[in-house]
Amino acid sequence: MKQDKTKAGRRDPSRAMLSTVMLFFFLGFFLLGLKDGNWQSFLLSVVVPAIIFVGTAVINRLFPSDKLLFSLTNFLCALGVLVLYRLSPERGLSQALNYGVGVGCMLLCILMVRYISNWKWLVLLMMGGGLMMLALPLVIGTERNGAQSWITFGSMSMQPSEVVKLALMLCMAYLLARRHVIISILFAGACLIILMLQKDLGTALLYYGVTLVLLYASTGSTFLVGAGLVGGAGAAFAGYQMFAHVKKRVAIWLNPWADVDGAGYQIVQSLIAVVNGGVWGVGLGLGNASVIPEHYNDFIFSVILHEFGLIFGLIVLCMYVFIIVRGVMIARRSNTAFYALLSVACSALLGLQTFVIIGGNIKLIPLTGVTLPFISYGGTSMVSSLCVIGLLQGVASRNTAGVDADRALAMGERGGL
């Protein structure tokens, strides 16, 4: 029996995948070290694979979880660190630190979902605290790219909406699981109004999309979804008429070449970088995509396509798709409406955010300024994205624990017979 378990462990595909991912990033940072002669590259060749190991294997040993979801998420996070470090060692080191902090916050979210049984008072606290936190930039915030959604503390800054979206998903899932549809709509509407006042339409789109998905998943009402779509279209038209930066983004989306040396410069450079990358890419550390003004944030996917090529870019897209599919599978296995809706919310958020930013990079839709989950530079973005995975893994852990309990009960009954 012991030999059979050992052989099964050796055939575990998740172990082979983890080893491959760790080797990939070890070689990536090691080669950058050989190219640049920077000792920090060699340090990261050890530190980043170590974080991947902790975020995948160690946490998985603490309680049941989805190994594939861990592996895919950690690959994307480490890819962001690698690309950012190649473009700017300072940002790369900062992102590695954000990655480590994010893994710790992910663990806290897993524990919270796994062990908290009564969410009532916590949800009420999150609703009130979330609205106040979301409104804070209107009072003491700073404006970036036309949106007043950032709070600055000396050399550090954060975007409260990245944190509040976690509260939105938890509160909406809890309220809709208990059929408090009106209260959930009012809460989401209040969040959207605050985001409109901040002129942060990209984040408002994410909040709006997640709300619509949850309303349909919980009620099945096409009337509510239709009314929401009509209201969203009206709000989008109003935002276009009211905000000059929105008009500019639509204009450069329609024809970036009309202002190639001004507002259209970054989208034109993004398209050129993608084309020059071709199928196989120009090679890690050999590209010049840093000419794109927001290459470390809004256009990080264009940098990946430029240096790693179209095929690798499609693989990255497939990873996002697999993460979303795993989230839906976790939702289907949930034994309560709250955990099922929470999983749906997490999957919808990651899917919509990925589509919006990648669509903007390749000129499929107007650029909205949201971050690419796990990869774009920014501590708030990295931590919040990993917290979303933590919520999903918490539900997966509860599902697995329930299956194990049922199996133990069934085996006990068999023994009694």
ABEGO torsion letter per residue (X at the ends): XAAAAAAAAAABAAAAAAAAAAAAAAAAAAAAAAAAGBAAAAAAAAAAAAAAAAAAAAAAAABBBBAAAAAAAAAAAAAAAAAAAAABAAAAAAAAAAAAAAAAAAAAAAAAAAABABAAAAAAAAAAAAAAAAAAAAAABBBBGGBBABBBBEABBBBAAAAAAAAAAAAAAAAAAAGBAAAAAAAAAAAAAAAAAAGBAAAAAAAAAAAAAAAAAAAGBAAAAAAAAAAAAAAAAAAAAABAAAAAAAAAAABAAABAABAAAAAAAAAAAAAAAEAAEAEBGABAAAABAAAABAAAAAAAAAAAEAAAAAAAAAAAAAAAAAAAAAAAABABAAAAAAAAAAAAAAAAAAAAAAAAAAGABBBAGBBBBGABBEAAAAAAAAAAAAAAAAAAAAAAAAAAAAAAAAAAAAAAX
